[in-house]
Amino acid sequence: MGISPTYLSKVERDEFPPPGEDTIKKIADALGQNPDELLALAGKVSSDLPAIIQQRPRQLATFLRTAGELTPEELAKLTKYVEKMKRPT
């Protein structure tokens, strides 16, 4: 990945700021983790999300605020439902 153990250790101890999105995604891949979760831990979001939100700011902001109150299980059900909706029939 091109990341030294020393650098990573300093990031973990908050001696250095978190790396950029691409590096975080590489780390997530190497660890078998979800990149969105590691980005969130670094105080970041995936670069594709702002553009998605800006397409329908009012609706998506309302949706996210409402969905934020759901349990993880409810969110999983909702995600499956939305995925079914967008599939071609």
Backbone as JSON Lines, residues from 0, in Angstrom:
{"i":0,"aa":"M","n":[0.82,-1.21,0.0],"ca":[0.0,0.0,0.0],"c":[0.86,1.26,0.0]}
{"i":1,"aa":"G","n":[2.11,1.12,0.3],"ca":[2.97,2.3,0.33],"c":[2.83,3.11,1.6]}
{"i":2,"aa":"I","n":[2.4,2.48,2.69],"ca":[2.22,3.17,3.97],"c":[3.17,2.53,4.97]}
{"i":3,"aa":"S","n":[3.95,3.37,5.62],"ca":[4.89,2.81,6.6],"c":[4.17,2.52,7.91]}
{"i":4,"aa":"P","n":[4.61,1.5,8.61],"ca":[4.02,1.2,9.92],"c":[4.17,2.38,10.9]}
{"i":5,"aa":"T","n":[5.27,3.1,10.79],"ca":[5.48,4.26,11.67],"c":[4.43,5.33,11.42]}
{"i":6,"aa":"Y","n":[4.17,5.62,10.14],"ca":[3.15,6.61,9.79],"c":[1.79,6.18,10.33]}
{"i":7,"aa":"L","n":[1.43,4.93,10.09],"ca":[0.13,4.42,10.53],"c":[0.01,4.49,12.05]}
{"i":8,"aa":"S","n":[1.06,4.17,12.74],"ca":[1.06,4.24,14.2],"c":[0.84,5.67,14.68]}
{"i":9,"aa":"K","n":[1.46,6.63,14.01],"ca":[1.29,8.03,14.4],"c":[-0.12,8.52,14.11]}
{"i":10,"aa":"V","n":[-0.72,8.04,13.04],"ca":[-2.12,8.37,12.74],"c":[-3.01,7.82,13.85]}
{"i":11,"aa":"E","n":[-2.78,6.57,14.24],"ca":[-3.59,5.93,15.28],"c":[-3.47,6.66,16.62]}
{"i":12,"aa":"R","n":[-2.32,7.27,16.88],"ca":[-2.12,7.99,18.15],"c":[-2.46,9.47,18.03]}
{"i":13,"aa":"D","n":[-3.09,9.87,16.92],"ca":[-3.48,11.26,16.65],"c":[-2.29,12.21,16.6]}
{"i":14,"aa":"E","n":[-1.11,11.7,16.24],"ca":[0.05,12.56,16.05],"c":[0.07,13.13,14.63]}
{"i":15,"aa":"F","n":[-0.57,12.44,13.7],"ca":[-0.74,12.89,12.33],"c":[-2.22,12.87,12.0]}
{"i":16,"aa":"P","n":[-2.65,13.75,11.09],"ca":[-4.06,13.69,10.67],"c":[-4.32,12.42,9.87]}
{"i":17,"aa":"P","n":[-5.58,12.03,9.76],"ca":[-5.91,10.83,8.97],"c":[-5.46,10.99,7.52]}
{"i":18,"aa":"P","n":[-5.14,9.89,6.88],"ca":[-4.76,9.96,5.46],"c":[-5.96,10.31,4.59]}
{"i":19,"aa":"G","n":[-5.69,10.5,3.3],"ca":[-6.75,10.83,2.35],"c":[-7.65,9.65,2.05]}
{"i":20,"aa":"E","n":[-8.7,9.94,1.33],"ca":[-9.73,8.94,1.02],"c":[-9.16,7.71,0.31]}
{"i":21,"aa":"D","n":[-8.33,7.91,-0.69],"ca":[-7.79,6.77,-1.43],"c":[-6.98,5.85,-0.53]}
{"i":22,"aa":"T","n":[-6.18,6.44,0.34],"ca":[-5.36,5.64,1.25],"c":[-6.23,4.89,2.24]}
{"i":23,"aa":"I","n":[-7.26,5.56,2.75],"ca":[-8.17,4.9,3.7],"c":[-8.88,3.73,3.02]}
{"i":24,"aa":"K","n":[-9.27,3.91,1.77],"ca":[-9.92,2.82,1.05],"c":[-8.97,1.64,0.83]}
{"i":25,"aa":"K","n":[-7.7,1.92,0.58],"ca":[-6.71,0.85,0.43],"c":[-6.52,0.11,1.75]}
{"i":26,"aa":"I","n":[-6.48,0.85,2.84],"ca":[-6.33,0.23,4.16],"c":[-7.55,-0.65,4.45]}
{"i":27,"aa":"A","n":[-8.73,-0.15,4.16],"ca":[-9.96,-0.92,4.39],"c":[-9.94,-2.21,3.58]}
{"i":28,"aa":"D","n":[-9.51,-2.1,2.33],"ca":[-9.44,-3.29,1.47],"c":[-8.45,-4.31,2.04]}
{"i":29,"aa":"A","n":[-7.29,-3.83,2.46],"ca":[-6.27,-4.73,3.0],"c":[-6.73,-5.41,4.28]}
{"i":30,"aa":"L","n":[-7.55,-4.7,5.07],"ca":[-8.04,-5.25,6.33],"c":[-9.36,-5.99,6.18]}
{"i":31,"aa":"G","n":[-9.95,-5.95,4.99],"ca":[-11.25,-6.59,4.78],"c":[-12.36,-5.86,5.51]}
{"i":32,"aa":"Q","n":[-12.22,-4.54,5.61],"ca":[-13.22,-3.72,6.31],"c":[-14.0,-2.86,5.32]}
{"i":33,"aa":"N","n":[-15.12,-2.33,5.77],"ca":[-15.94,-1.45,4.95],"c":[-15.26,-0.08,4.87]}
{"i":34,"aa":"P","n":[-14.99,0.42,3.66],"ca":[-14.31,1.71,3.53],"c":[-15.11,2.87,4.1]}
{"i":35,"aa":"D","n":[-16.44,2.83,3.98],"ca":[-17.26,3.92,4.52],"c":[-17.12,4.02,6.04]}
{"i":36,"aa":"E","n":[-17.0,2.87,6.7],"ca":[-16.84,2.89,8.16],"c":[-15.49,3.47,8.55]}
{"i":37,"aa":"L","n":[-14.43,3.1,7.84],"ca":[-13.12,3.66,8.16],"c":[-13.05,5.15,7.82]}
{"i":38,"aa":"L","n":[-13.69,5.54,6.73],"ca":[-13.75,6.97,6.4],"c":[-14.46,7.74,7.51]}
{"i":39,"aa":"A","n":[-15.56,7.2,8.0],"ca":[-16.3,7.87,9.07],"c":[-15.45,8.0,10.33]}
{"i":40,"aa":"L","n":[-14.68,6.96,10.66],"ca":[-13.8,7.02,11.82],"c":[-12.75,8.11,11.66]}
{"i":41,"aa":"A","n":[-12.4,8.41,10.41],"ca":[-11.42,9.46,10.12],"c":[-12.09,10.83,9.98]}
{"i":42,"aa":"G","n":[-13.4,10.88,10.19],"ca":[-14.13,12.15,10.08],"c":[-14.37,12.56,8.64]}
{"i":43,"aa":"K","n":[-14.45,11.59,7.75],"ca":[-14.63,11.87,6.32],"c":[-15.81,11.07,5.77]}
{"i":44,"aa":"V","n":[-16.25,11.45,4.58],"ca":[-17.24,10.66,3.84],"c":[-16.72,10.44,2.43]}
{"i":45,"aa":"S","n":[-17.19,9.39,1.81],"ca":[-16.77,9.07,0.45],"c":[-17.07,10.24,-0.48]}
{"i":46,"aa":"S","n":[-16.17,10.51,-1.4],"ca":[-16.29,11.68,-2.28],"c":[-17.51,11.64,-3.2]}
{"i":47,"aa":"D","n":[-18.12,10.47,-3.39],"ca":[-19.3,10.41,-4.25],"c":[-20.57,10.86,-3.55]}
{"i":48,"aa":"L","n":[-20.58,10.88,-2.23],"ca":[-21.81,11.18,-1.5],"c":[-22.27,12.64,-1.59]}
{"i":49,"aa":"P","n":[-21.4,13.64,-1.49],"ca":[-21.9,15.01,-1.62],"c":[-22.63,15.27,-2.93]}
{"i":50,"aa":"A","n":[-22.13,14.73,-4.03],"ca":[-22.79,14.94,-5.32],"c":[-24.17,14.3,-5.34]}
{"i":51,"aa":"I","n":[-24.3,13.14,-4.71],"ca":[-25.61,12.48,-4.64],"c":[-26.58,13.33,-3.82]}
{"i":52,"aa":"I","n":[-26.13,13.83,-2.7],"ca":[-26.98,14.66,-1.84],"c":[-27.35,15.96,-2.54]}
{"i":53,"aa":"Q","n":[-26.42,16.56,-3.27],"ca":[-26.69,17.83,-3.95],"c":[-27.7,17.71,-5.08]}
{"i":54,"aa":"Q","n":[-27.91,16.49,-5.59],"ca":[-28.91,16.3,-6.65],"c":[-30.32,16.54,-6.12]}
{"i":55,"aa":"R","n":[-30.57,16.14,-4.89],"ca":[-31.89,16.29,-4.26],"c":[-31.69,16.67,-2.79]}
{"i":56,"aa":"P","n":[-31.19,17.86,-2.53],"ca":[-30.78,18.21,-1.17],"c":[-31.92,18.13,-0.14]}
{"i":57,"aa":"R","n":[-33.07,18.64,-0.48],"ca":[-34.16,18.66,0.5],"c":[-34.61,17.24,0.84]}
{"i":58,"aa":"Q","n":[-34.87,16.44,-0.19],"ca":[-35.37,15.09,0.04],"c":[-34.34,14.21,0.74]}
{"i":59,"aa":"L","n":[-33.1,14.28,0.31],"ca":[-32.09,13.42,0.91],"c":[-31.72,13.85,2.32]}
{"i":60,"aa":"A","n":[-31.72,15.15,2.58],"ca":[-31.46,15.6,3.96],"c":[-32.57,15.11,4.89]}
{"i":61,"aa":"T","n":[-33.82,15.25,4.45],"ca":[-34.95,14.77,5.25],"c":[-34.86,13.26,5.44]}
{"i":62,"aa":"F","n":[-34.55,12.55,4.36],"ca":[-34.43,11.09,4.44],"c":[-33.35,10.68,5.43]}
{"i":63,"aa":"L","n":[-32.18,11.29,5.32],"ca":[-31.06,10.92,6.2],"c":[-31.37,11.23,7.66]}
{"i":64,"aa":"R","n":[-32.0,12.36,7.91],"ca":[-32.35,12.69,9.31],"c":[-33.36,11.69,9.86]}
{"i":65,"aa":"T","n":[-34.31,11.29,9.05],"ca":[-35.31,10.33,9.48],"c":[-34.69,8.95,9.63]}
{"i":66,"aa":"A","n":[-33.92,8.53,8.65],"ca":[-33.29,7.21,8.69],"c":[-32.27,7.1,9.82]}
{"i":67,"aa":"G","n":[-31.72,8.21,10.23],"ca":[-30.75,8.2,11.32],"c":[-31.33,7.72,12.63]}
{"i":68,"aa":"E","n":[-32.65,7.71,12.74],"ca":[-33.32,7.27,13.96],"c":[-33.67,5.78,13.91]}
{"i":69,"aa":"L","n":[-33.42,5.13,12.78],"ca":[-33.74,3.71,12.64],"c":[-32.67,2.84,13.29]}
{"i":70,"aa":"T","n":[-33.06,1.64,13.66],"ca":[-32.1,0.68,14.19],"c":[-31.26,0.12,13.03]}
{"i":71,"aa":"P","n":[-30.13,-0.5,13.32],"ca":[-29.35,-1.11,12.24],"c":[-30.17,-2.15,11.46]}
{"i":72,"aa":"E","n":[-31.01,-2.88,12.14],"ca":[-31.84,-3.89,11.46],"c":[-32.85,-3.22,10.53]}
{"i":73,"aa":"E","n":[-33.46,-2.14,10.99],"ca":[-34.42,-1.42,10.16],"c":[-33.72,-0.81,8.94]}
{"i":74,"aa":"L","n":[-32.53,-0.28,9.14],"ca":[-31.77,0.27,8.02],"c":[-31.43,-0.81,7.0]}
{"i":75,"aa":"A","n":[-31.07,-1.99,7.47],"ca":[-30.76,-3.09,6.56],"c":[-31.98,-3.46,5.72]}
{"i":76,"aa":"K","n":[-33.16,-3.52,6.35],"ca":[-34.39,-3.83,5.63],"c":[-34.7,-2.75,4.59]}
{"i":77,"aa":"L","n":[-34.54,-1.51,5.0],"ca":[-34.81,-0.39,4.1],"c":[-33.85,-0.42,2.91]}
{"i":78,"aa":"T","n":[-32.59,-0.7,3.17],"ca":[-31.6,-0.78,2.09],"c":[-31.96,-1.87,1.1]}
{"i":79,"aa":"K","n":[-32.35,-3.04,1.6],"ca":[-32.77,-4.12,0.7],"c":[-33.98,-3.71,-0.14]}
{"i":80,"aa":"Y","n":[-34.92,-3.02,0.48],"ca":[-36.12,-2.57,-0.22],"c":[-35.75,-1.6,-1.34]}
{"i":81,"aa":"V","n":[-34.88,-0.64,-1.03],"ca":[-34.47,0.35,-2.03],"c":[-33.68,-0.32,-3.15]}
{"i":82,"aa":"E","n":[-32.83,-1.26,-2.81],"ca":[-32.07,-1.98,-3.85],"c":[-33.02,-2.72,-4.79]}
{"i":83,"aa":"K","n":[-34.08,-3.3,-4.27],"ca":[-35.07,-3.98,-5.12],"c":[-35.76,-2.97,-6.03]}
{"i":84,"aa":"M","n":[-36.04,-1.79,-5.51],"ca":[-36.74,-0.77,-6.29],"c":[-35.92,-0.32,-7.51]}
{"i":85,"aa":"K","n":[-34.62,-0.25,-7.37],"ca":[-33.81,0.29,-8.46],"c":[-33.4,-0.76,-9.48]}
{"i":86,"aa":"R","n":[-33.64,-2.04,-9.19],"ca":[-33.32,-3.1,-10.15],"c":[-34.26,-3.05,-11.33]}
{"i":87,"aa":"P","n":[-33.73,-3.27,-12.53],"ca":[-34.64,-3.32,-13.69],"c":[-35.52,-4.57,-13.6]}
{"i":88,"aa":"T","n":[-36.76,-4.43,-14.01],"ca":[-37.7,-5.55,-13.95],"c":[-37.73,-6.33,-15.22]}
